[in-house]
Structure formats: structure tokens, C-alpha cells
Amino acid sequence: MSSQYIETHVKCPFYISIDGRTIKCEGPFKKSKACLSFKDDTSTTNVLEKYCFDNYETCPQYIACNSKYK
């Protein structure tokens, strides 16, 4: 999956970028970044499709990040 394809489909406001099998998101602390690394491409794609593209409000990373804005 190309990063250009991914960038056009991501809806999560905390998503930063993807680098291979690592999804980079805003972290739960002020001025922090979280790097979510996966063992294989399938796992990375599954997380992107399940959370980053559509249901980001149910993502554990989103929930952690969003708590700092409440």
C-alpha cells in the first residue's frame, strides 16, 4: 500500500505519517509522538483500515491522545 494512497484515506486527526511498518501518531503527552510498529505488512494494513481510515474514535491510541484535550 503506497503512502500516497494511505494519506488520502486517513481520517484520524492524530495521524502523522507512515514509514514502512511504523505508524506515527501524536502522543498522549504534550509535544510527544507515538510510533506504532508492527511485525508484518498485514498487521499494519489491518490497523490502518480498522482505525486510521474510519473508526478512529475507537482506536486505543486516539483515546489516549484525545484525553489530553478534555
The first five atom37 places (N, CA, C, CB, O) and aatype in JSON, in Angstrom:
{
  "aatype": [12, 15, 15, 5, 18, 9, 6, 16, 8, 19, 11, 4, 14, 13, 18, 9, 15, 9, 3, 7, 1, 16, 9, 11, 4, 6, 7, 14, 13, 11, 11, 15, 11, 0, 4, 10, 15, 13, 11, 3, 3, 16, 15, 16, 16, 2, 19, 10, 6, 11, 18, 4, 13, 3, 2, 18, 6, 16, 4, 14, 5, 18, 9, 0, 4, 2, 15, 11, 18, 11],
  "atom_mask": [
    [1, 1, 1, 1, 1],
    [1, 1, 1, 1, 1],
    [1, 1, 1, 1, 1],
    [1, 1, 1, 1, 1],
    [1, 1, 1, 1, 1],
    [1, 1, 1, 1, 1],
    [1, 1, 1, 1, 1],
    [1, 1, 1, 1, 1],
    [1, 1, 1, 1, 1],
    [1, 1, 1, 1, 1],
    [1, 1, 1, 1, 1],
    [1, 1, 1, 1, 1],
    [1, 1, 1, 1, 1],
    [1, 1, 1, 1, 1],
    [1, 1, 1, 1, 1],
    [1, 1, 1, 1, 1],
    [1, 1, 1, 1, 1],
    [1, 1, 1, 1, 1],
    [1, 1, 1, 1, 1],
    [1, 1, 1, 0, 1],
    [1, 1, 1, 1, 1],
    [1, 1, 1, 1, 1],
    [1, 1, 1, 1, 1],
    [1, 1, 1, 1, 1],
    [1, 1, 1, 1, 1],
    [1, 1, 1, 1, 1],
    [1, 1, 1, 0, 1],
    [1, 1, 1, 1, 1],
    [1, 1, 1, 1, 1],
    [1, 1, 1, 1, 1],
    [1, 1, 1, 1, 1],
    [1, 1, 1, 1, 1],
    [1, 1, 1, 1, 1],
    [1, 1, 1, 1, 1],
    [1, 1, 1, 1, 1],
    [1, 1, 1, 1, 1],
    [1, 1, 1, 1, 1],
    [1, 1, 1, 1, 1],
    [1, 1, 1, 1, 1],
    [1, 1, 1, 1, 1],
    [1, 1, 1, 1, 1],
    [1, 1, 1, 1, 1],
    [1, 1, 1, 1, 1],
    [1, 1, 1, 1, 1],
    [1, 1, 1, 1, 1],
    [1, 1, 1, 1, 1],
    [1, 1, 1, 1, 1],
    [1, 1, 1, 1, 1],
    [1, 1, 1, 1, 1],
    [1, 1, 1, 1, 1],
    [1, 1, 1, 1, 1],
    [1, 1, 1, 1, 1],
    [1, 1, 1, 1, 1],
    [1, 1, 1, 1, 1],
    [1, 1, 1, 1, 1],
    [1, 1, 1, 1, 1],
    [1, 1, 1, 1, 1],
    [1, 1, 1, 1, 1],
    [1, 1, 1, 1, 1],
    [1, 1, 1, 1, 1],
    [1, 1, 1, 1, 1],
    [1, 1, 1, 1, 1],
    [1, 1, 1, 1, 1],
    [1, 1, 1, 1, 1],
    [1, 1, 1, 1, 1],
    [1, 1, 1, 1, 1],
    [1, 1, 1, 1, 1],
    [1, 1, 1, 1, 1],
    [1, 1, 1, 1, 1],
    [1, 1, 1, 1, 1]
  ],
  "atom_positions": [
    [[0.86, -1.17, 0.0], [0.0, 0.0, 0.0], [0.9, 1.23, 0.0], [-0.97, 0.0, 1.23], [1.76, 1.39, 0.87]],
    [[0.7, 2.08, -0.96], [1.56, 3.26, -1.07], [1.19, 4.31, -0.03], [1.46, 3.85, -2.48], [0.03, 4.41, 0.38]],
    [[2.18, 5.09, 0.38], [1.91, 6.13, 1.37], [0.98, 7.2, 0.81], [3.22, 6.77, 1.84], [0.23, 7.83, 1.56]],
    [[1.02, 7.42, -0.51], [0.12, 8.4, -1.12], [-1.33, 7.93, -0.99], [0.49, 8.62, -2.62], [-2.21, 8.74, -0.7]],
    [[-1.57, 6.65, -1.21], [-2.92, 6.08, -1.04], [-3.37, 6.24, 0.41], [-2.95, 4.57, -1.45], [-4.5, 6.64, 0.68]],
    [[-2.47, 5.91, 1.32], [-2.79, 5.99, 2.75], [-3.15, 7.42, 3.15], [-1.6, 5.49, 3.6], [-4.16, 7.64, 3.82]],
    [[-2.34, 8.37, 2.75], [-2.57, 9.77, 3.12], [-3.94, 10.27, 2.68], [-1.49, 10.65, 2.5], [-4.55, 11.08, 3.37]],
    [[-4.44, 9.79, 1.55], [-5.74, 10.26, 1.07], [-6.92, 9.61, 1.8], [-5.87, 9.99, -0.42], [-8.04, 10.1, 1.72]],
    [[-6.66, 8.5, 2.52], [-7.75, 7.78, 3.2], [-7.78, 7.96, 4.71], [-7.64, 6.34, 2.88], [-8.79, 7.63, 5.34]],
    [[-6.72, 8.47, 5.3], [-6.67, 8.64, 6.76], [-7.6, 9.76, 7.19], [-5.22, 8.92, 7.23], [-7.58, 10.85, 6.62]],
    [[-8.41, 9.47, 8.22], [-9.32, 10.47, 8.76], [-8.96, 10.86, 10.2], [-10.74, 9.94, 8.72], [-9.45, 11.86, 10.71]],
    [[-8.1, 10.08, 10.83], [-7.75, 10.34, 12.23], [-6.96, 11.65, 12.35], [-6.92, 9.17, 12.81], [-5.98, 11.84, 11.63]],
    [[-7.38, 12.53, 13.23], [-6.68, 13.81, 13.39], [-5.31, 13.68, 14.07], [-7.54, 14.76, 14.18], [-4.52, 14.62, 14.04]],
    [[-5.02, 12.54, 14.69], [-3.76, 12.34, 15.39], [-2.72, 11.62, 14.54], [-3.99, 11.58, 16.65], [-1.57, 11.47, 14.97]],
    [[-3.09, 11.18, 13.36], [-2.15, 10.51, 12.45], [-1.11, 11.52, 11.97], [-2.9, 9.86, 11.24], [-1.46, 12.66, 11.63]],
    [[0.16, 11.1, 11.93], [1.23, 11.96, 11.42], [1.76, 11.43, 10.1], [2.37, 12.07, 12.45], [1.76, 12.14, 9.09]],
    [[2.22, 10.16, 10.1], [2.79, 9.59, 8.89], [2.95, 8.09, 9.04], [4.15, 10.24, 8.57], [2.66, 7.52, 10.09]],
    [[3.41, 7.46, 7.97], [3.73, 6.04, 8.0], [5.11, 5.86, 7.38], [2.66, 5.19, 7.24], [5.47, 6.52, 6.41]],
    [[5.87, 4.97, 7.98], [7.21, 4.66, 7.47], [7.37, 3.15, 7.53], [8.33, 5.39, 8.3], [7.68, 2.59, 8.58]],
    [[7.16, 2.5, 6.41], [7.22, 1.04, 6.38], [6.11, 0.44, 7.22], [0.0, 0.0, 0.0], [4.93, 0.61, 6.92]],
    [[6.5, -0.26, 8.28], [5.53, -0.91, 9.17], [5.3, -0.11, 10.45], [6.0, -2.31, 9.52], [4.8, -0.65, 11.43]],
    [[5.66, 1.15, 10.44], [5.51, 2.01, 11.61], [4.55, 3.15, 11.31], [6.87, 2.56, 12.07], [4.76, 3.94, 10.4]],
    [[3.49, 3.21, 12.1], [2.51, 4.3, 12.0], [2.88, 5.31, 13.08], [1.02, 3.78, 12.18], [3.02, 4.96, 14.25]],
    [[3.05, 6.56, 12.69], [3.41, 7.61, 13.64], [2.18, 8.47, 13.91], [4.59, 8.48, 13.1], [1.51, 8.95, 12.99]],
    [[1.91, 8.66, 15.19], [0.75, 9.42, 15.63], [1.17, 10.43, 16.68], [-0.36, 8.49, 16.19], [2.26, 10.34, 17.24]],
    [[0.31, 11.39, 16.93], [0.52, 12.3, 18.05], [0.48, 11.47, 19.32], [-0.55, 13.45, 18.09], [-0.32, 10.53, 19.42]],
    [[1.33, 11.79, 20.27], [1.37, 11.04, 21.52], [0.41, 11.59, 22.55], [0.0, 0.0, 0.0], [-0.16, 12.67, 22.38]],
    [[0.22, 10.84, 23.63], [-0.73, 11.26, 24.67], [-0.21, 12.38, 25.57], [-1.09, 10.08, 25.52], [-0.96, 12.93, 26.37]],
    [[1.09, 12.71, 25.45], [1.67, 13.77, 26.27], [1.96, 14.99, 25.4], [2.97, 13.29, 26.96], [2.13, 14.87, 24.19]],
    [[2.0, 16.14, 26.01], [2.28, 17.37, 25.29], [3.59, 17.25, 24.53], [2.32, 18.57, 26.26], [4.6, 16.82, 25.09]],
    [[3.58, 17.63, 23.27], [4.75, 17.61, 22.39], [5.38, 16.22, 22.26], [5.8, 18.58, 22.91], [6.6, 16.09, 22.17]],
    [[4.54, 15.17, 22.24], [5.05, 13.81, 22.08], [4.53, 13.17, 20.8], [4.67, 12.95, 23.29], [3.55, 13.62, 20.21]],
    [[5.22, 12.11, 20.38], [4.84, 11.34, 19.2], [4.87, 9.87, 19.59], [5.81, 11.64, 17.98], [5.75, 9.43, 20.32]],
    [[3.89, 9.1, 19.1], [3.86, 7.66, 19.33], [4.18, 6.96, 18.02], [2.48, 7.2, 19.88], [3.67, 7.33, 16.96]],
    [[5.03, 5.95, 18.1], [5.39, 5.16, 16.94], [4.88, 3.74, 17.16], [6.93, 5.17, 16.69], [5.37, 3.03, 18.03]],
    [[3.89, 3.35, 16.37], [3.29, 2.03, 16.5], [3.91, 1.13, 15.43], [1.74, 2.08, 16.36], [3.6, 1.28, 14.25]],
    [[4.76, 0.2, 15.84], [5.48, -0.67, 14.91], [4.86, -2.06, 14.89], [6.97, -0.75, 15.28], [4.48, -2.59, 15.93]],
    [[4.76, -2.64, 13.7], [4.13, -3.94, 13.52], [5.11, -4.92, 12.9], [2.87, -3.81, 12.66], [6.04, -4.51, 12.2]],
    [[4.89, -6.2, 13.14], [5.81, -7.25, 12.66], [5.67, -7.53, 11.18], [5.59, -8.51, 13.42], [6.6, -8.02, 10.55]],
    [[4.5, -7.24, 10.61], [4.31, -7.54, 9.19], [3.38, -6.52, 8.54], [3.75, -8.96, 9.02], [2.68, -5.77, 9.21]],
    [[3.39, -6.52, 7.22], [2.57, -5.56, 6.45], [1.08, -5.76, 6.68], [2.87, -5.68, 4.97], [0.32, -4.8, 6.71]],
    [[0.67, -7.01, 6.85], [-0.76, -7.31, 7.05], [-1.27, -6.66, 8.33], [-1.0, -8.83, 7.09], [-2.35, -6.07, 8.34]],
    [[-0.52, -6.77, 9.39], [-0.93, -6.15, 10.66], [-1.01, -4.64, 10.54], [0.04, -6.53, 11.78], [-1.94, -4.02, 11.06]],
    [[-0.05, -4.05, 9.87], [-0.04, -2.61, 9.67], [-1.27, -2.18, 8.88], [1.24, -2.17, 8.94], [-1.96, -1.22, 9.25]],
    [[-1.54, -2.88, 7.79], [-2.69, -2.57, 6.95], [-3.99, -2.74, 7.71], [-2.7, -3.45, 5.71], [-4.91, -1.93, 7.57]],
    [[-4.09, -3.79, 8.52], [-5.31, -4.02, 9.29], [-5.61, -2.87, 10.24], [-5.19, -5.33, 10.08], [-6.76, -2.45, 10.37]],
    [[-4.58, -2.37, 10.92], [-4.77, -1.24, 11.85], [-5.15, 0.02, 11.08], [-3.49, -1.0, 12.68], [-6.05, 0.76, 11.5]],
    [[-4.47, 0.27, 9.98], [-4.81, 1.44, 9.16], [-6.27, 1.4, 8.74], [-3.92, 1.51, 7.92], [-6.99, 2.39, 8.9]],
    [[-6.7, 0.26, 8.21], [-8.07, 0.14, 7.71], [-9.1, 0.15, 8.83], [-8.22, -1.13, 6.89], [-10.17, 0.73, 8.68]],
    [[-8.78, -0.49, 9.95], [-9.74, -0.58, 11.05], [-9.9, 0.74, 11.81], [-9.31, -1.67, 12.02], [-11.01, 1.11, 12.19]],
    [[-8.79, 1.44, 12.02], [-8.83, 2.65, 12.86], [-8.54, 3.94, 12.11], [-7.86, 2.5, 13.97], [-9.34, 4.88, 12.17]],
    [[-7.43, 4.02, 11.43], [-7.0, 5.29, 10.83], [-7.94, 5.78, 9.74], [-5.6, 5.14, 10.27], [-8.17, 6.98, 9.61]],
    [[-8.47, 4.85, 8.95], [-9.31, 5.24, 7.82], [-10.74, 5.59, 8.24], [-9.34, 4.13, 6.81], [-11.34, 6.5, 7.66]],
    [[-11.29, 4.89, 9.21], [-12.71, 5.08, 9.51], [-13.05, 5.24, 10.99], [-13.47, 3.94, 8.98], [-13.52, 6.3, 11.4]],
    [[-12.81, 4.23, 11.78], [-13.29, 4.19, 13.16], [-12.24, 4.68, 14.15], [-13.72, 2.79, 13.52], [-12.01, 4.06, 15.18]],
    [[-11.61, 5.8, 13.83], [-10.5, 6.27, 14.66], [-10.9, 6.56, 16.1], [-9.9, 7.5, 14.06], [-10.06, 6.48, 16.99]],
    [[-12.16, 6.91, 16.35], [-12.59, 7.24, 17.71], [-12.59, 6.02, 18.64], [-13.99, 7.84, 17.67], [-12.67, 6.17, 19.85]],
    [[-12.48, 4.8, 18.07], [-12.41, 3.59, 18.88], [-10.97, 3.09, 19.04], [-13.27, 2.5, 18.26], [-10.75, 2.09, 19.73]],
    [[-10.02, 3.75, 18.44], [-8.61, 3.36, 18.49], [-8.03, 3.66, 19.87], [-7.8, 4.08, 17.39], [-8.22, 4.76, 20.39]],
    [[-7.32, 2.71, 20.48], [-6.7, 2.98, 21.78], [-5.75, 4.18, 21.77], [-5.96, 1.75, 22.25], [-5.69, 4.93, 22.74]],
    [[-5.03, 4.35, 20.68], [-4.1, 5.49, 20.58], [-4.88, 6.81, 20.51], [-3.19, 5.33, 19.33], [-4.49, 7.79, 21.14]],
    [[-5.96, 6.83, 19.74], [-6.81, 8.03, 19.65], [-7.36, 8.39, 21.03], [-7.96, 7.8, 18.64], [-7.34, 9.55, 21.43]],
    [[-7.86, 7.38, 21.74], [-8.45, 7.6, 23.06], [-7.42, 8.2, 24.02], [-9.01, 6.28, 23.64], [-7.72, 9.13, 24.76]],
    [[-6.2, 7.66, 23.98], [-5.13, 8.19, 24.84], [-4.79, 9.63, 24.48], [-3.87, 7.31, 24.73], [-4.64, 10.48, 25.37]],
    [[-4.67, 9.91, 23.19], [-4.34, 11.28, 22.76], [-5.46, 12.26, 23.05], [-4.02, 11.3, 21.27], [-5.22, 13.37, 23.51]],
    [[-6.66, 11.84, 22.79], [-7.8, 12.73, 22.97], [-8.0, 13.12, 24.42], [-9.06, 12.07, 22.44], [-8.54, 14.19, 24.71]],
    [[-7.57, 12.26, 25.33], [-7.77, 12.57, 26.77], [-7.01, 13.83, 27.21], [-7.32, 11.37, 27.63], [-7.41, 14.47, 28.17]],
    [[-5.93, 14.18, 26.52], [-5.19, 15.37, 26.92], [-5.91, 16.66, 26.52], [-3.79, 15.35, 26.32], [-5.54, 17.75, 26.97]],
    [[-6.92, 16.55, 25.69], [-7.68, 17.73, 25.26], [-8.99, 17.89, 26.01], [-7.97, 17.65, 23.77], [-9.77, 18.8, 25.71]],
    [[-9.25, 17.04, 26.96], [-10.51, 17.12, 27.73], [-10.32, 17.92, 28.99], [-11.03, 15.73, 28.07], [-11.27, 18.09, 29.75]]
  ]
}
